[in-house]
Amino acid sequence: MPKNTQSNNTDSDNKSEMKSDLKSKANKIKDTDKGEHANKETAFVGLEINVKPFRKWLKEHYTLQSKQAGIINAHYILAAVDQILMFSFLHSMSDSFKKTKSGIYDVTLESMKTHIKTTPYLNNTFYLCVDKFDENLDYQKQLSIDRKSLDNYINKYVFNDNFRMNINKDSMNFLAYIVLQTNVMLANSALIMSEFAKKSRVNANAIISAIKIHFSGKLLEDIMKKVDSVDTLLKNKEKQNSEKDDAKEEEEDNAKDTKKKKELQHESEDEKEESEAESEAESEAESEAESEGEDEQEAESEEEVEQPKKNVKNKEKNVKNTEKEKPVKKVVKTSNRK
């Protein structure tokens, strides 16, 4: 059998299997009770933070680095890390919360920075980040979690709706900065490991390996408890099915991207045609102007050439007229007679 035919048959079989696997995954998600979660996918892995935006964030992050990497369950793990990081970090510094005169416990920016610098396992991970924090930048805009969802998670799940707890704007921005640095750090390390393993996709294991590289102490323990739980749920789906489901999602995402590119290309082609038409019109106008200029030049040149000729002819004519007017001298021959 020719290679092309064999390849086409294999692709066809893979597509059929992917469709079947997609239905299987859809049924599992469908059977999950959404409850108060953002969606059934988030409820399926038992997280409070919406997992879907993390997939998009990872793809965009890799695209900005000119990398085309598929995502296999990595977004679930990254969402789990962000959730536990915020919970564990704020709880670990509860002793440093400052009580105001009104009885409110305020989480200040300086107390957060000090807590990182004086806590060895936090300092090991974030010591380079603390001094690079820029108060003029809005880091919440760059997160996978939107501002409203972030505030809701902190107040409801970290502070248990305790109205006496307050995290001000600057402190929230710093927390977002720490979370963002974590996401970038894990995403970059996971990509390097995937490339080293010669894999075109970043999977859950790559993110988990990156977690073990960058975190330590109590924070690592807290994160891994939740991550192991999420990973177990993901592994309950057959490995082959999971990879193909995510490959299908990847294929759909790529198809959307291709469609957008084609639309943009079509628009740019129309603009290009208009631009070319304008250029042609301008070129024609210039050519005509040049042509008229050349004709005038030729006419002037011919005039210049003809003028000397006329002058020469006039001179010749004048000479002839002068010769006619000159008197003819008669020469008389005399003979000497002896």
N, C-alpha and C positions, 0 to 999 in steps of 0.2 A: 504494500500500500504506500503511495506517495506520502512524504512527510507532511505536506500541507493538508491533505485530506485527513490524516491521522490527527493532526493538531486541531482541525476544525471539529472533528468528532469529540475530542477530549474537552474542548471548550463548551460544546453543546451539552455534554454530560455534566460538566461542572456547573453550568447555569441551571440545569434541572435540579441538581442536588442543592444548590444555593436557595432556589425557590422553596424547596421542601423544608430546608433548615430554617429559612426565614419564617415560614408558617409555624414551625415548631417553637421558635423563640417568641413569636407574636402571641402564641397561645399561653406560654408561661407568663409573659408580662400581663396578658389579659386577665389571667386568673389572680393576679396580685391586687390586693385591696389598696387603693391609692391613699385613703385616709386623709390626713392633713398634709401629706407630702406634695411637692410641686407636680409630680407625675408618677406613673406606675414604675418607670425605670428606677427612679430614686427610691421609691418604696421597696422595690424588689431587693435592693442591697442594704436597706435599713439605714439610710442617711437622711439627714435633715436638710442638707444643702443640695440644690438641684444639680444633678450630674451632667445633664445635657450640654450646658454652655462650656464645660471643661473640654469636651471633644473639639468644639469649634476653636476654643482658645489655643489648644495644642497645635491644630492644623495651621492657624494663622501665625503662631509663633515660629513654626518651622518654615513656613513660606517666607517670612521676613528674613530668614537666614538662607534663603534660596535652596531649601531642602524640601523634597517631596517624600514625606513619610506617612504611611498609613497608621491608623490607630486601632489597636485591639485591646479593649478593656482598660487601657491606660487611664482614661478619663475618670473611671470609677475610683481607681486608687488615688488619683490626684485630689479628687473631691473629698475623699476620706481623710487625707493628710491635712487639707486646709481646715476641715471641721475640727479635728482633734487638736491641731496646732493652736487654734484660737482658744479652745476650751481649756486645754492644759496650761497654756501660757498665762491666761488671766487668773486661773485658779491658783497657780503656783505663786503669784505675786499678791494674793489677797491681803497678806499681812501688811503690805506697804500702801494700801489704799488710805487716802487721807480723809478724815472726817471733817466736814465743814461745820460752821456754826449752826447751819439749818438742819444738821443731822444727816446730810447726804454724804455718801462715801464717793469721793471723786478719784477717778483713775487719771493721773496726770502724765504728761509726756515725759517729764524728767524721771518720774518713778519707774516708768517702763524701760527707759534707757539704762538706768542704774541697775535694775533687776537683771537685765541681760548681761551687763558687765560683771556683776557680782555672783552670777550663777554659772558655774563651770561648764555644764553641759549645754547651756544656751550660748555662752560666750564662745565655745568651740565652733558653733555653727554660724553665729551672726556677728562675731566681733568685727569683721570687715564692713558689715552693712551699716552699723549704728552711726558711725561718723559721716557716712555718705548720704544720710537722709536729708532731703531738701524740703523744708516746710512750705515752700512756695508751689510745689507740685501737688496735684490731686491724684494720688495713687489708687483711689477707689475706682476711678474711671477705667483703669487698666486691668482690673480683676475680672475673673470669670463670674464672680458674684455681683449682682447689681446692688446699689446702695440700700434700697429698701429691704432686700433679703438679708443683707449683712446686718443691718440694724435689728431686724426681727430675730435673727439667730442669736445675736449677742444678748439681747434683752430677755428673750423667752427661754433659751436653752442654757446659756451660760450664767445669767443672773437670776434665772427662774422668776422673771417678772417682778423682781424686787425693785420697787420704785425708789428705794434709798440708794441704789447703785447708779452711778452716772459715769459714762465715758465721753469726754468732751470731743469736739471736732478734731483738734490737733492729735489727740491720743488715738482716735479712730483712724486717722490718716496714717499714723505711724504703724498701727496694727496692720492696716492694708498693705503698707510698704513691706513689712516683714513677710506677710503671706505671698506677696508678689515675688519677692526675692527667692522664696522657697520654691515657688512654681517654676521660675526660670532656671534655678539651680538643678532641680530634679529633671525637668524636661531636657535640658542640655546634656546632662550625664546619661540619661536613658537613651538619648539619640546616639551618643558616642558608643555606648555598649552595643546597641543594635547594629550600628555600622561595623563594629569590630566583629560581631557574630555573622556579618554578611546577610543581615535581614533588612528587608525594605519597610518593615512595619515596627512601630514601637508598641510593645505589649505590656501587660500588667507586671510581668516578671522584671522587665527592664526598670520600671518605676520603683518596684520594691527593692531591687538591688541598689538603686541610687539612694533610697531612703537609708539603707544600712551603711552607706558610705558617709553621708552628710550629717546624720543625727546620732546622738549618743545619750546615755543616762536615762533618766525618767521619761524625758520627752520621746525618746526612741521606743521605750516600753509601751507608753500610752498609744503612740501612733500604730505600732505593730499589732496591738490587741485588736484595734478596729480594722486595720488593713487585712489581717489574717481572716477575720470574720467575713469581710467583703470578698476576699479572694476565694474563700471556700464556697460561697454562694455562686460566684462566677464559674468555678470549676465544676460545680454540679451540672452545668450544661456541658455536653460533650465537647471536648477540645476542638474537634474537627468542625462541629457545628458552629461553635463560637467564632472561630477564625473566619469561616465562610460567611457567617452573618455580618461580621464587621467588614469583611471584604465587599459584601453586597452594599452595605451602607457607604463604604468608601467609593464604590463604583457609582452609586447614585449621586454622591457629593461631587465626584469628578465630572459626571454628566451635566450637573447644574453649572459647574464652573466653565465647562466647555461651551454650553449654551450661551452663557453670559459673554464669553470671549468672542463667540461668533457674532452675537448682536453688536458688540462693540466694534468688531472688525468690519461688519456690514456698514455701520455708521461711519467708520473712518474711511471706508472705500467710497461711500457717497461723497464725503467731504473731499476725498482725494480727487474724485472725478470733477467736482466743481472747481477745485483748485487748479486741476490740469486744464479745464476749459478756459478758466480765467487767464492762465499762463499762456495758453495757445492764442487767445484773443490779444493779449499784450504783445506776444511775439509777432503776430501778424501785423499789428499796428506799428510796431517798431520796424518790421521788415519793409512795410509800405513807406514809412518815413525815410528809412535808409535808401530805399529805391528811388524816391522822389529826389532825395539829396544827391544821389549818384547821377540821376538824369540831369539835374541842374549843373552838376560839376562837369559832366560830359559836354553839355551845351556850352558852358563857359570855356572848356578846353578847346572845343572845336572852333569857337569864336576866336580864341587866342591864336590857334594854328592858322585859321583863315585870314586873320588880319595881316600877318607878315606876308602871306601870299599876295594879298591885295596890294600891299605896299610895294612888293617887288614888281608886280605887274604895272603899277602906276609909274614906278621909276623907269621901267623899260619903255613905257609909252612916252614918257617925258623925253627920254633920250632920243627916241625916233623922231619926235616932233622937233627937237633941237637940231638934229641932223638935217632935217628938211629945210629948216629955216636958214642954215649956214649957206653963204654965197659960194658958188663954185668958182674957184680960181682957174683961169685958162692959162695954160702953159704954151708960150709961143716959141716955137723952135726956130732958131736962126741958123742960117747956113753961112759958113765962111767961104766966100768966093775968092778965088785966086785971081 
